């Protein structure tokens, strides 16, 4: 129990966690300095603009749009408000365009001057989650190329599709097939073939720098790259550069009908996810585009021609 509102503010402003205090109706009564600073740094509510806002209402709006954090958060907060849970904890990702971030939300009730209030804190747990992710990633990696394996590719694409659908953002997928890789293996041996695949894996890692991107070994000599929040023109520029970089590796393939050095065929597709579509359709479009690139002579990019 807190007897003094000023004493409460003094305490909350000394902590580094982002904190908001709401009443039983969900109306925001106070935010601390850390909350204000975070909002300012991330284009959110700043200054006194939080006054009069209803935290529950804002969460309900986001939940109606399919935002996973808001769905879980508002349900947990109401459990505490209604006395069905003493406290509520929820860990969630909050990635920026440049870095991965995770937070843990904690909801705690308290009483002040006979009225009930609820402290909602958001603690940055990124360091711990990055360590956990690094450990988990060992099971997600292809053992030869050191990039994601097909299983994790499927998981990532499914989640990134959902995220882009919630935020009405485009998503692009490139499927890459190394041209006449069998000839390379037959000519130079499987060890050189493995070294070739490793070199491609190393190259692909330069193209998945953002949390919304992933490169993966799709199977055999096939690879894939997911570009979240990336439209067709942006993705085209990236995959054309990728094709150029593959050629620049100058990996010998003297018995290839296409070139005396390694080349690739790339199929690219872009969609804007909706409730009427799914990630399997994106894969099919990229795969169809790859087939066309190979039919047209290989060593090229083909872009699926339908509009978003």
VOKEZA-714445 format. One record per residue (C-alpha): x negated, y, z negated; residue number from 0. Coordinates in steps of 0.5 Angstrom, whole numbers. Layout:
BEGIN
+-------+-------+-------+-----+
|     u |     v |     w |   k |
+-------+-------+-------+-----+
|     X |     Y |     Z | NUM |
...
+-------+-------+-------+-----+
***
This chain:
BEGIN
+-------+-------+-------+-----+
|     u |     v |     w |   k |
+-------+-------+-------+-----+
|     0 |     0 |     0 |   0 |
|    -2 |     7 |     2 |   1 |
|     0 |    13 |    -2 |   2 |
|    -3 |    18 |     2 |   3 |
|    -2 |    19 |     9 |   4 |
|    -9 |    24 |    10 |   5 |
|   -12 |    18 |     6 |   6 |
|   -10 |    13 |    11 |   7 |
|   -12 |    17 |    17 |   8 |
|   -19 |    18 |    13 |   9 |
|   -20 |    11 |    13 |  10 |
|   -18 |     9 |    20 |  11 |
|   -22 |    14 |    23 |  12 |
|   -28 |    11 |    20 |  13 |
|   -28 |     5 |    24 |  14 |
|   -30 |     3 |    31 |  15 |
|   -24 |    -1 |    33 |  16 |
|   -19 |     2 |    37 |  17 |
|   -13 |     3 |    32 |  18 |
|    -5 |     5 |    33 |  19 |
|     0 |     6 |    27 |  20 |
|     7 |     5 |    29 |  21 |
|    14 |     5 |    25 |  22 |
|    19 |    -1 |    25 |  23 |
|    22 |     2 |    31 |  24 |
|    15 |     2 |    35 |  25 |
|    14 |     9 |    35 |  26 |
|     7 |    11 |    35 |  27 |
|     5 |    15 |    29 |  28 |
|    -2 |    16 |    29 |  29 |
|    -8 |    14 |    33 |  30 |
|   -15 |    14 |    31 |  31 |
|   -21 |    17 |    34 |  32 |
|   -24 |    11 |    37 |  33 |
|   -17 |    10 |    40 |  34 |
|   -17 |    17 |    43 |  35 |
|   -24 |    16 |    46 |  36 |
|   -23 |    10 |    49 |  37 |
|   -17 |    13 |    53 |  38 |
|   -21 |    19 |    55 |  39 |
|   -26 |    14 |    58 |  40 |
|   -21 |    10 |    61 |  41 |
|   -16 |    15 |    64 |  42 |
|   -11 |    13 |    59 |  43 |
|    -7 |    17 |    54 |  44 |
|   -11 |    23 |    51 |  45 |
|   -11 |    28 |    46 |  46 |
|    -4 |    29 |    43 |  47 |
|     0 |    26 |    49 |  48 |
|     1 |    19 |    45 |  49 |
|     6 |    23 |    40 |  50 |
|    13 |    21 |    42 |  51 |
|    11 |    15 |    45 |  52 |
|    14 |     8 |    43 |  53 |
|     9 |     3 |    43 |  54 |
|    14 |    -3 |    44 |  55 |
|    18 |     0 |    50 |  56 |
|    11 |     1 |    54 |  57 |
|     9 |    -6 |    53 |  58 |
|    16 |    -8 |    55 |  59 |
|    16 |    -4 |    61 |  60 |
|     9 |    -7 |    63 |  61 |
|    12 |   -14 |    61 |  62 |
|    17 |   -13 |    66 |  63 |
|    12 |   -12 |    71 |  64 |
|     9 |   -19 |    69 |  65 |
|     3 |   -16 |    65 |  66 |
|     1 |   -22 |    61 |  67 |
|    -2 |   -18 |    55 |  68 |
|     4 |   -14 |    54 |  69 |
|     8 |   -21 |    54 |  70 |
|     4 |   -24 |    49 |  71 |
|     3 |   -17 |    45 |  72 |
|    10 |   -15 |    45 |  73 |
|    13 |   -22 |    42 |  74 |
|     7 |   -22 |    37 |  75 |
|     9 |   -15 |    34 |  76 |
|    16 |   -16 |    34 |  77 |
|    15 |   -23 |    30 |  78 |
|    11 |   -18 |    25 |  79 |
|    16 |   -13 |    25 |  80 |
|    22 |   -18 |    23 |  81 |
|    18 |   -21 |    18 |  82 |
|    17 |   -28 |    21 |  83 |
|     9 |   -27 |    21 |  84 |
|     5 |   -24 |    16 |  85 |
|     0 |   -22 |    22 |  86 |
|    -1 |   -23 |    29 |  87 |
|    -8 |   -24 |    33 |  88 |
|    -9 |   -24 |    40 |  89 |
|   -15 |   -25 |    45 |  90 |
|   -15 |   -22 |    52 |  91 |
|   -19 |   -19 |    57 |  92 |
|   -19 |   -12 |    59 |  93 |
|   -24 |   -12 |    65 |  94 |
|   -26 |    -5 |    68 |  95 |
|   -28 |    -5 |    75 |  96 |
|   -36 |    -5 |    73 |  97 |
|   -36 |   -10 |    67 |  98 |
|   -32 |   -15 |    64 |  99 |
|   -29 |   -14 |    57 | 100 |
|   -25 |   -17 |    52 | 101 |
|   -21 |   -15 |    46 | 102 |
|   -18 |   -18 |    40 | 103 |
|   -11 |   -15 |    38 | 104 |
|    -9 |   -15 |    30 | 105 |
|    -2 |   -13 |    28 | 106 |
|    -2 |   -12 |    20 | 107 |
|     4 |    -9 |    16 | 108 |
|     3 |    -4 |    10 | 109 |
|     8 |     0 |     6 | 110 |
|     7 |     8 |     5 | 111 |
|    12 |    12 |     1 | 112 |
|    17 |     7 |     1 | 113 |
|    17 |     6 |     9 | 114 |
|    14 |     0 |    13 | 115 |
|     9 |     1 |    18 | 116 |
|     4 |    -3 |    22 | 117 |
|    -3 |    -2 |    24 | 118 |
|    -5 |    -5 |    31 | 119 |
|   -12 |    -6 |    32 | 120 |
|   -16 |    -7 |    38 | 121 |
|   -23 |   -10 |    37 | 122 |
|   -28 |   -11 |    42 | 123 |
|   -31 |   -18 |    42 | 124 |
|   -34 |   -18 |    49 | 125 |
|   -41 |   -20 |    46 | 126 |
|   -38 |   -27 |    43 | 127 |
|   -34 |   -28 |    50 | 128 |
|   -39 |   -27 |    54 | 129 |
|   -43 |   -32 |    50 | 130 |
|   -37 |   -37 |    50 | 131 |
|   -36 |   -36 |    58 | 132 |
|   -44 |   -37 |    59 | 133 |
|   -43 |   -44 |    56 | 134 |
|   -37 |   -46 |    59 | 135 |
|   -40 |   -44 |    66 | 136 |
|   -44 |   -50 |    66 | 137 |
|   -38 |   -54 |    67 | 138 |
|   -36 |   -49 |    73 | 139 |
|   -43 |   -49 |    77 | 140 |
|   -45 |   -53 |    83 | 141 |
|   -51 |   -57 |    81 | 142 |
|   -55 |   -56 |    87 | 143 |
|   -53 |   -49 |    89 | 144 |
|   -52 |   -46 |    82 | 145 |
|   -46 |   -42 |    84 | 146 |
|   -38 |   -44 |    82 | 147 |
|   -36 |   -51 |    84 | 148 |
|   -29 |   -52 |    88 | 149 |
|   -25 |   -54 |    81 | 150 |
|   -27 |   -47 |    78 | 151 |
|   -26 |   -44 |    85 | 152 |
|   -19 |   -46 |    85 | 153 |
|   -18 |   -44 |    78 | 154 |
|   -21 |   -37 |    79 | 155 |
|   -17 |   -36 |    85 | 156 |
|   -10 |   -38 |    82 | 157 |
|   -11 |   -33 |    76 | 158 |
|   -14 |   -27 |    81 | 159 |
|    -8 |   -28 |    85 | 160 |
|    -3 |   -27 |    79 | 161 |
|    -7 |   -21 |    77 | 162 |
|    -7 |   -18 |    84 | 163 |
|     0 |   -19 |    85 | 164 |
|     2 |   -16 |    78 | 165 |
|    -2 |   -10 |    80 | 166 |
|     0 |   -10 |    87 | 167 |
|    -7 |   -10 |    90 | 168 |
|   -10 |   -14 |    96 | 169 |
|   -14 |   -20 |    96 | 170 |
|   -19 |   -23 |   101 | 171 |
|   -22 |   -30 |   102 | 172 |
|   -27 |   -32 |   106 | 173 |
|   -29 |   -39 |   108 | 174 |
|   -36 |   -40 |   111 | 175 |
|   -38 |   -46 |   115 | 176 |
|   -46 |   -47 |   116 | 177 |
|   -46 |   -49 |   124 | 178 |
|   -49 |   -56 |   126 | 179 |
|   -52 |   -57 |   119 | 180 |
|   -52 |   -64 |   120 | 181 |
|   -57 |   -63 |   126 | 182 |
|   -61 |   -59 |   121 | 183 |
|   -61 |   -65 |   116 | 184 |
|   -62 |   -70 |   121 | 185 |
|   -68 |   -66 |   124 | 186 |
|   -72 |   -64 |   117 | 187 |
|   -69 |   -69 |   112 | 188 |
|   -64 |   -68 |   106 | 189 |
|   -69 |   -65 |   102 | 190 |
|   -70 |   -59 |   107 | 191 |
|   -62 |   -59 |   107 | 192 |
|   -62 |   -58 |   100 | 193 |
|   -66 |   -52 |   100 | 194 |
|   -62 |   -49 |   105 | 195 |
|   -56 |   -50 |   101 | 196 |
|   -60 |   -47 |    95 | 197 |
|   -62 |   -41 |    99 | 198 |
|   -54 |   -40 |   102 | 199 |
|   -52 |   -40 |    94 | 200 |
|   -57 |   -35 |    92 | 201 |
|   -55 |   -30 |    98 | 202 |
|   -48 |   -31 |    96 | 203 |
|   -49 |   -29 |    89 | 204 |
|   -50 |   -22 |    92 | 205 |
|   -43 |   -21 |    94 | 206 |
|   -39 |   -23 |    88 | 207 |
|   -42 |   -17 |    83 | 208 |
|   -35 |   -15 |    80 | 209 |
|   -31 |   -19 |    75 | 210 |
|   -25 |   -20 |    81 | 211 |
|   -30 |   -23 |    86 | 212 |
|   -33 |   -31 |    86 | 213 |
|   -37 |   -35 |    91 | 214 |
|   -37 |   -42 |    91 | 215 |
|   -39 |   -48 |    94 | 216 |
|   -33 |   -50 |    97 | 217 |
|   -35 |   -57 |   100 | 218 |
|   -41 |   -60 |   103 | 219 |
|   -44 |   -54 |   107 | 220 |
|   -38 |   -50 |   106 | 221 |
|   -37 |   -44 |   102 | 222 |
|   -32 |   -39 |   100 | 223 |
|   -32 |   -32 |    97 | 224 |
|   -26 |   -29 |    94 | 225 |
|   -26 |   -21 |    94 | 226 |
|   -20 |   -19 |    89 | 227 |
|   -17 |   -12 |    90 | 228 |
|   -21 |   -12 |    97 | 229 |
|   -17 |   -10 |   103 | 230 |
|   -18 |   -13 |   110 | 231 |
|   -23 |    -7 |   112 | 232 |
|   -27 |    -7 |   106 | 233 |
|   -28 |   -15 |   107 | 234 |
|   -29 |   -15 |   114 | 235 |
|   -35 |   -10 |   112 | 236 |
|   -38 |   -15 |   107 | 237 |
|   -37 |   -22 |   111 | 238 |
|   -40 |   -18 |   117 | 239 |
|   -46 |   -17 |   113 | 240 |
|   -46 |   -24 |   110 | 241 |
|   -47 |   -27 |   117 | 242 |
|   -52 |   -22 |   119 | 243 |
|   -56 |   -24 |   112 | 244 |
|   -55 |   -31 |   114 | 245 |
|   -58 |   -30 |   120 | 246 |
|   -64 |   -26 |   117 | 247 |
|   -66 |   -32 |   113 | 248 |
|   -69 |   -35 |   119 | 249 |
|   -68 |   -42 |   117 | 250 |
|   -70 |   -47 |   122 | 251 |
|   -65 |   -51 |   126 | 252 |
|   -68 |   -52 |   133 | 253 |
|   -63 |   -58 |   135 | 254 |
|   -57 |   -53 |   134 | 255 |
|   -53 |   -52 |   140 | 256 |
|   -52 |   -45 |   138 | 257 |
|   -59 |   -42 |   135 | 258 |
|   -66 |   -45 |   134 | 259 |
|   -64 |   -42 |   127 | 260 |
|   -59 |   -43 |   122 | 261 |
|   -52 |   -39 |   123 | 262 |
|   -45 |   -39 |   120 | 263 |
|   -38 |   -39 |   122 | 264 |
|   -33 |   -35 |   118 | 265 |
|   -26 |   -34 |   117 | 266 |
|   -23 |   -28 |   113 | 267 |
|   -16 |   -27 |   111 | 268 |
|   -13 |   -22 |   107 | 269 |
|    -6 |   -22 |   103 | 270 |
|    -2 |   -17 |    98 | 271 |
|     1 |   -23 |    93 | 272 |
|     8 |   -23 |    92 | 273 |
|    13 |   -27 |    89 | 274 |
|    15 |   -30 |    96 | 275 |
|     8 |   -32 |    97 | 276 |
|     2 |   -36 |    94 | 277 |
|    -6 |   -37 |    94 | 278 |
|    -5 |   -44 |    98 | 279 |
|    -2 |   -39 |   104 | 280 |
|    -9 |   -35 |   103 | 281 |
|   -13 |   -41 |   104 | 282 |
|    -9 |   -44 |   110 | 283 |
|   -10 |   -37 |   113 | 284 |
|   -18 |   -37 |   112 | 285 |
|   -18 |   -44 |   114 | 286 |
|   -14 |   -43 |   120 | 287 |
|   -19 |   -37 |   122 | 288 |
|   -25 |   -41 |   121 | 289 |
|   -23 |   -46 |   125 | 290 |
|   -22 |   -41 |   131 | 291 |
|   -29 |   -38 |   130 | 292 |
|   -31 |   -45 |   131 | 293 |
|   -27 |   -46 |   137 | 294 |
|   -30 |   -39 |   140 | 295 |
|   -37 |   -42 |   140 | 296 |
|   -39 |   -41 |   132 | 297 |
|   -44 |   -36 |   129 | 298 |
|   -39 |   -31 |   128 | 299 |
|   -33 |   -28 |   124 | 300 |
|   -26 |   -29 |   126 | 301 |
|   -21 |   -25 |   122 | 302 |
|   -14 |   -27 |   121 | 303 |
|   -10 |   -23 |   125 | 304 |
|    -3 |   -22 |   121 | 305 |
|    -2 |   -16 |   117 | 306 |
|    -2 |   -16 |   110 | 307 |
+-------+-------+-------+-----+
***
